């Protein structure tokens, strides 16, 4: 069995977290194929939204994974999550599911509370994640209030500096929210730290995305229930 992990940008922490989670829920002999194109996120940041050229390059990565024998695809970048949504028809046609890393996380946030804090280092990630939370809340027939926490200056910091900055911004929204959601998979290593600091549910996408990927493989009959 082969799973494809599609990145638009990576950090060592994100790759390590994903690899660990994948190995914990997948058979030992699964092949993990990584696909990366950092120019996609760079262009999205430059324009402030997903324009046609980076969307096309992302879809090309999906199709490359399909042509190279992937049984399922995990889309890691939340900034381009809506491209993954748009590609669902072709995913159904090919029989190769494209799983968003963040959708099940957003559903869990809606289950846990009506006031949801959304933390991100990039505006281009914040808005698509909020759109996803609002969409799944409608599907679940729930009303939610979203509180933004744009972690200014967080992109590119080393892990310890980033953890301290996340603590600062989480503290600013803590009293306004029932649950804190991390919009970027690269934030996952801060999850337990922020939870311990503020004693509030904190969700990051890596563990939810990997389990959604496994569920997609179960639905295909490639893994047992």
Secondary structure, DSSP 8 states (H G I E B T S, - for coil): -EEEEEESS--HHHHHHHHHHHHHHS-TT-EEEEEE-HHHHHHHHHHTS--HHHHHHHHHHHHHHHHTT-SEEEE--GGGHHHHHHTHHHHHHHT-EEEESSHHHHHHHHHH-SEEEEEES-HHHHHHHHHHHHHHHHHTT---EEEEEE-TT-TT--HHHHHHHHHHHHHHHGGG-SEEEESSGGGGGGHHHHHHHH-SEEE-HHHHHHHHHHHHHHHTTSS--
